[in-house]
Amino acid sequence: MPKIMIVEDDAAIREELALLLDNEGYQTAAVTQFSAVSDQVRQAAPDLILLDLGLPGRDGLSLCADIRKNSRTPIIFVTSRSSTGDELRALSLGGDDYVTKPYDIPVLLARIRAVLRRSGGPAGPEALETGGLRLHLAQGTASAGDRCVELTRNELKILAHLMSHAGQIVSRADLIDALWDSQIYIDDNTLSVNMTRLRAKLEEIGLPGVIKTRRGMGYQL
């Protein structure tokens, strides 16, 4: 399981990124004290670093240069600074990619997978499987036996979250958190609509009732 270290001083963004990556099957570590970040990176030994530019005490550019003195760990800058000059300097100092906020979640995840592949490190799970159900993350499809169905982005996220917690009860609040991104607010009604559609698609491939409703608690795969 790839470990991704988040170096971001905005607590809300840091927590959002950690939740997103946890739901995608990555292990996460987050910097919350910014006095000795390079030492924390060495101790954590991550497979990839998500690095903001505007950090307390020193900016991400100087931190990247410092990390590069001792490590080739891939670095993706995730920042609100969108000038060409900042991007060029970040890449010239050893950054592997540059993503501007507000980021599109599927694009950010694709960039993470691409950088991990280029570095020779693990790129995260390509598929999840449980009880005869297989979820193909890159293709956005679910299959059982020789039957296959295409999923929307929300259906994919719901099923991935349930499969990552197979056998456990997952609350509606947890699923809403898994669906939420920086641009679209997902409410309870939207979750219900997506769950109904997902169940219908799973029935198409011969898996009716695979997602069980646990009244008052949530859902269970």
ABEGO torsion letter per residue (X at the ends): XBBBBBBBABAAAAAAAAAAAAAAGBBBBBBABAABAAAAAAAAGBABBBBBABBBGBBAAAAAAAAAAABABBBBBBBABABAAAAAAAAAAGBABBBBOBBBAAAAAAAAAAAAAAAGBBAEBABBBBGGBBBBAAAGBBBBEABBBBBBAAAAAAAAAAAAABGBBBBAAAAAAAABBAABBBBAAAAAAAAAAAAAAAAAAGBBGABBBBBGAEBBX
